[in-house]
Amino acid sequence: MTGTTRRTTFLGVPLDPISMRETLEVIGEALDAGRAMTHLGVNAANLVLARDDPDYLADLAAADLVTADGQSVVWGARLYGIGVPERVTGIDLMEALLAEATVRGWSVYLLGAREDVVATLAARLSARGVNVAGRHHGYFPEERAAEMAARIRASGATILFVGMPTPRKERFIIHEAVTAGVPFSMGVGGSFDVLAGLLSRAPRIVQRFGLEWLYRLAQEPHRLLRRYVVTNTRFLLLLVADAGGRRLRRGRH
């Protein structure tokens, strides 16, 4: 864990309450110094999963940076007095790092999504002047994970973007990419589909009101309905239950 962040916990889950600018600075400093680094994000669904899955929670805790990927996490953390300045989403950070990569000569590796999606994205990024060191779809068997990480390391890529579902992407980053010595790895969830042009992202005003999840649900209802209904409800219940417990403990003192 880098000493320049302010690691805390929110509902028992690790969180670094830093801005996008600070995140980029920490990553840039690590890459300049030759220090390997990892970044993961948490939204309401991730937070609920981490409460249920000790292995996933341990992977989050092992990451160098864990930022708020969802507006609900930002608002919830602020209610608890944790000064999260803004969301640092996987797709926004990826876009910022891609822009920086064209200036600083960083090469990138794209791991995740279907082969047609990752191929389209690689072509788009190359056309923008990004040095794409390699790519691979995300549908490889678990027993090939170490081999995949070694291939990524051999590509010489500076940055690895992992566009796979949770908790698989976190497990790959913490247990395989780090072991293989990839300089910087981060999870970007479904960002490949958006950046490849298959899905559109919610307008800024929708994001600002914390309703990006609803926009995504409208695009992929069959895949996301249960996840959002169940996890968002559980997240709200966790907030209420924890707040009630805090009041009870204060009342005893």
C-alpha positions in Angstrom: 0.0 0.0 0.0 1.5 3.3 -1.0 1.9 5.8 1.8 0.6 8.8 -0.2 -3.0 7.6 0.0 -5.4 7.6 3.0 -6.6 4.1 3.2 -9.7 3.7 5.3 -12.6 1.3 5.4 -16.3 1.8 4.6 -18.7 -0.8 5.8 -15.7 -3.1 6.4 -14.4 -2.7 2.8 -11.0 -0.9 2.0 -11.3 2.4 0.3 -8.8 5.2 -0.7 -10.7 8.5 -0.6 -8.7 10.3 -3.3 -9.6 12.3 -6.4 -8.9 11.4 -10.0 -6.0 13.8 -10.1 -4.4 12.3 -7.0 -5.0 8.8 -8.4 -3.2 9.7 -11.6 -0.3 11.2 -9.7 0.1 8.2 -7.5 0.1 5.8 -10.5 2.5 8.1 -12.5 4.9 8.3 -9.6 4.9 4.5 -9.2 5.6 3.9 -12.9 8.3 6.5 -12.9 10.0 4.8 -9.9 9.6 1.3 -11.3 7.2 0.2 -8.6 4.5 -2.3 -9.5 1.0 -1.1 -8.7 -2.6 -2.3 -8.8 -5.9 -0.4 -8.9 -9.4 -1.8 -8.2 -12.7 0.0 -7.9 -15.7 -0.6 -5.6 -19.4 0.1 -6.3 -22.4 -0.9 -4.3 -22.5 -4.4 -5.9 -18.7 -5.0 -5.2 -19.1 -3.8 -1.6 -22.0 -6.2 -1.0 -20.0 -9.1 -2.6 -17.0 -8.3 -0.4 -19.1 -8.6 2.7 -20.1 -12.1 1.6 -16.8 -13.3 0.0 -13.7 -13.2 2.3 -11.4 -14.1 -0.7 -12.7 -11.2 -2.7 -12.4 -8.9 0.3 -8.7 -10.0 0.7 -8.0 -9.2 -2.9 -9.4 -5.7 -2.5 -7.3 -5.2 0.6 -4.2 -6.4 -1.3 -4.6 -3.7 -4.0 -2.5 -0.6 -3.9 -5.4 1.6 -4.7 -9.2 1.0 -4.1 -11.3 3.9 -5.3 -15.1 4.6 -5.3 -16.4 3.4 -8.6 -20.0 4.2 -7.9 -21.8 7.4 -6.8 -23.6 5.5 -4.1 -20.3 4.6 -2.5 -19.3 8.3 -2.6 -22.5 9.4 -1.0 -22.6 6.6 1.6 -19.0 7.2 2.6 -19.6 10.9 3.1 -22.5 10.1 5.4 -20.0 8.3 7.6 -17.6 11.3 7.5 -15.2 9.8 5.0 -14.2 12.6 2.6 -14.4 10.9 -0.7 -13.9 13.8 -3.2 -15.4 12.2 -6.3 -15.9 9.0 -8.2 -12.8 7.4 -9.8 -14.4 5.0 -12.1 -12.6 2.3 -14.1 -13.6 3.7 -17.4 -12.7 7.3 -16.6 -9.3 6.3 -15.2 -8.7 4.1 -18.2 -9.5 7.0 -20.5 -7.1 9.3 -18.6 -4.3 6.8 -18.6 -4.8 6.1 -22.3 -4.4 9.8 -23.0 -1.3 9.9 -20.8 0.1 6.8 -22.5 0.2 8.6 -25.9 2.3 11.4 -24.3 4.6 9.3 -22.1 5.1 6.3 -24.3 3.4 3.8 -22.1 2.2 0.6 -23.9 -1.0 -1.2 -22.9 -2.4 -4.7 -22.9 -6.1 -5.4 -23.2 -7.4 -8.5 -21.5 -11.1 -9.3 -21.4 -14.5 -9.3 -23.3 -15.1 -11.3 -26.4 -12.5 -11.5 -29.2 -14.4 -9.3 -31.6 -14.8 -6.6 -28.9 -11.2 -6.5 -27.7 -10.0 -6.6 -31.4 -12.2 -3.6 -32.2 -11.0 -1.7 -29.2 -7.3 -2.5 -29.9 -7.8 -1.1 -33.5 -9.5 2.0 -32.2 -6.8 2.7 -29.7 -4.0 2.1 -32.2 -5.7 4.6 -34.5 -5.6 7.2 -31.6 -1.8 6.7 -31.3 -1.9 4.3 -28.3 0.8 1.6 -28.3 -1.2 -1.6 -27.9 1.4 -4.2 -26.8 -1.1 -7.1 -27.0 -4.7 -8.2 -26.5 -6.6 -11.3 -25.5 -10.3 -12.1 -24.9 -11.4 -12.9 -21.4 -12.8 -16.4 -22.0 -9.7 -18.4 -21.1 -9.9 -21.3 -18.5 -8.7 -20.6 -15.0 -5.8 -23.1 -15.3 -4.3 -20.9 -18.0 -4.3 -17.7 -15.8 -0.6 -18.0 -14.9 0.3 -18.6 -18.6 -1.7 -15.6 -19.6 0.0 -13.3 -17.0 3.4 -14.5 -18.2 2.4 -13.6 -21.8 1.3 -10.1 -20.7 4.6 -9.6 -18.9 6.5 -10.8 -22.0 4.7 -8.3 -24.2 6.5 -5.5 -22.3 3.2 -3.6 -21.6 3.4 -0.8 -19.1 -0.3 -1.0 -18.3 -2.7 -3.9 -18.1 -6.4 -3.2 -18.4 -8.6 -6.2 -17.3 -12.1 -6.1 -18.6 -13.5 -9.2 -16.9 -16.3 -9.7 -14.4 -15.9 -9.4 -10.6 -14.4 -11.2 -8.8 -12.4 -12.9 -11.6 -10.6 -9.7 -12.7 -9.6 -8.9 -9.1 -8.3 -12.4 -8.6 -6.3 -12.3 -11.8 -4.7 -8.9 -11.0 -3.8 -9.7 -7.5 -2.7 -13.4 -7.9 -1.4 -13.6 -11.4 -0.5 -10.1 -12.8 1.4 -9.1 -9.7 3.2 -12.4 -9.5 4.2 -12.1 -13.1 5.6 -8.6 -12.6 3.3 -6.5 -14.7 4.1 -2.9 -13.9 0.6 -1.6 -13.5 -2.7 -3.5 -13.6 -6.3 -2.3 -13.1 -9.8 -3.6 -13.4 -12.1 -1.9 -15.9 -15.2 -4.1 -15.8 -17.4 -3.6 -18.9 -15.4 -0.6 -20.2 -14.2 -2.5 -23.3 -17.8 -2.7 -24.6 -18.3 1.0 -24.2 -14.9 2.1 -25.7 -15.3 -0.4 -28.6 -18.7 1.3 -29.4 -21.0 -1.6 -28.5 -22.6 0.1 -25.6 -23.2 3.8 -24.9 -22.4 5.5 -21.6 -24.9 7.4 -19.6 -24.9 11.2 -20.1 -23.0 13.3 -17.5 -26.2 14.5 -15.9 -27.3 10.9 -15.3 -23.9 10.1 -13.8 -24.0 13.1 -11.6 -27.3 12.0 -10.0 -26.0 8.5 -9.4 -28.3 6.9 -11.9 -25.7 5.4 -14.3 -26.7 2.0 -13.1 -30.3 2.6 -14.3 -29.0 3.6 -17.7 -26.9 0.5 -17.9 -29.9 -1.6 -16.8 -31.9 -0.2 -19.7 -29.3 -1.4 -22.1 -28.7 -4.9 -20.6 -31.9 -5.7 -18.5 -31.5 -9.5 -18.7 -27.9 -9.5 -17.4 -28.2 -6.8 -14.9 -31.7 -6.7 -13.4 -31.1 -9.2 -10.6 -27.7 -7.8 -9.8 -28.9 -4.2 -9.4 -32.2 -4.9 -7.7 -30.6 -7.3 -5.1 -27.3 -5.6 -4.5 -28.6 -2.0 -4.4 -31.3 -3.1 -1.9 -28.7 -4.9 0.2 -26.4 -1.9 0.1 -29.1 0.4 1.4 -29.9 -2.1 4.2 -26.3 -2.3 5.1 -26.1 1.5 5.4 -29.2 1.5 7.6 -28.2 -1.4 9.8 -24.7 0.0 10.3 -26.0 3.5 11.1 -28.4 2.0 13.7 -25.6 0.0 15.3 -23.4 3.1 15.6 -26.2 5.0 17.3 -26.8 2.1 19.7 -23.1 2.0 20.6 -23.0 5.7 21.2 -26.0 5.4 23.4 -24.2 2.9 25.7 -21.4 5.3 26.4 
